[in-house]
């Protein structure tokens, strides 16, 4: 079979690229080894697909080259994708901080993309793995489970290594290496952190305890959102966010009550309730089980009147800078994204085309551009897919 454009990967970036190319009159084939299109789209946002973030800027992405994402993000914005969603009459809502979700089901986003593919004459083949790729004088020869495909241009949109149970593989990185591209070290991002040894023993029976608002910090980077204790460690949006910046050995500090001046509050509590024990006072501001555990580990719980102001100030400082020693992450098994990937130095920031091999493109998660939690990674998929689709 001969086509103008072969896209490997029927996820968000691959389908977006195929639509843009098809609308330009290119003959496009999308192949994917999975049995279903857009598996990550379907599971995202608890099945409602957090499809973009209205506040997406290059500052919301991690990359070896922080400037690389600017061009694509500027040329295909959240407003552009929202326009497409509204064209298909998909109802949506803003949950928080610019995060947009479908009112009903993420299936509607997949249906929208497939309808757009159909209208643009794009052919999508699932359960069609790629076995071999080679460069030819005319472009590329790709051996798939359904036979040989000859394409003028090849787009690698295979995603990263996260959630292997959904079919994630390292094919994109293998193809990049085959054609001489550098791969920056990959690791799990937007992932729960694990504790071990005494650090796990201290908190493992708090599994299920949640705080609605903490600030998790590594160095100068901090994220304010919820935290959840798990059997293996800590999770929740604040931890998923900071996990992309944390590496083993880094100091992780949690402000347990970022919206409260704990020194003022504790001293006011001492004046108002002098006979009440500290652990019971703290239970008014923190989950009771956590308040009691903190008192067991750090603070001797006494009646408030027995604390001097300096002691309460010290307790307050510790609550605003609670150190937790993480040993690692849950890994790719539960990670939402893969950090690292195809080095952007080898790609054009405006077209996503390889600087080494004409006609070869890399888009989406396989590239060393990783967004924050909250719709940013989908926006990168749409923007990078559109950038390649306009020229491929």
C-alpha positions, 0 to 999 in steps of 0.5 A: 500500500502507498500513502502520503503520510503514515502516522504510527499511534492513534492517540491524541497527537497522532489523530490530531496530526492525521486530521490536519494533514487529511484536511490539506488533501494528503492521503493519510493512514494511522496505524496502532497496535492497540485494539482501540483508538485513544485509550488514554483519552478514554481513561483520562479525567476519570472517564470525562477527559480533561481535554485542555487547560485554558491557562496553558503556557510554555511555563507549564511544561518540563523539557531540556529546552524550555523554549521548544514548545513555544511555537506549537503552543502559540499556533494552536491554543486551548481556544482552538481546541475548544472551538472544535469541541463546541463545533461537535456540540460536546458539553463541557465544564471548568473544574478548577484552575482552567481545567476543562472536562466533558460533562458526559464521557471522554468517548465523545472526544474520541468520537469527535476525532474519528469523525474529523478523520472520516471527514478528512479521508483519513484511514485508521487501522487498529490491532496493526503493530509496526514490525520494521521501518526503513528509509527509502529514496521515496520516503519510508517502507514500514512493515506492519502486521497488515503488510508493507506500507510505503509513505512519503512522510512518517509521523511517530506519535506512539506516546511514552512508557506510562501505563503499560497495561494500556499498551504503552511501549518504547517503539517511538524511542527505538525508531528515534534511535534507529534514525540517529536521534538522542533520547534524554533519560526517561522516568515516570511523571505525574505519579504517586511517591512511595515511602519505605522503612520507618518512613512508611511504617509511620504513615501506612495506617493513615491510608485513605486520609486526605487533606484538601489543600497542602503545598508540596515543595521541592527546592523553589518549585511548589504546587498547592492542591490536595494530598492523599495517604496511600498504603505505599506512600503519598498521592493526590494532585499536589504530589503528582505535580511535584513528582515531575520535579522530585528525584531520589535524594531531593528534600520534599517539604509539605506545608500542611496548612498553607492557607492558615498562619499556624503561629497566630492560630495556635496562640489564639487557641491557647488563649481560647482553650487553655485546657484542651490538649494540642492533639485535639486542637490540631484535629480542628485544622487537620484530619484527626488521625493525622493530627494524633500521629504528628503529635506521637511523632513530633510534638508531645501533646499537652494542654495548650496552657503548658506551651510557651509562645516560642514552642507553639511558634516552633510547632507552627513552623514544622507544620508549614515545613513538614519533611517527608522522605520519599524513596521512589515513585510508583513507576510507569505502572500508574504514571500519567506521563513519561518525562524525557524522550526524544531530544528536542535539539534534533527537531524543528520546533515549528514543524516537529520534523527531524533535523536528521531525516527529512520526512520524519516527525515526532509528536506528543509524549514521545518528545521531551516535552511534559506538561503539568497535571490538569489538561496540559499534556493533551494541549501539547498533543493537540498543538504538536500534532497540528504543527506536524499536520500542517506541513507533513 
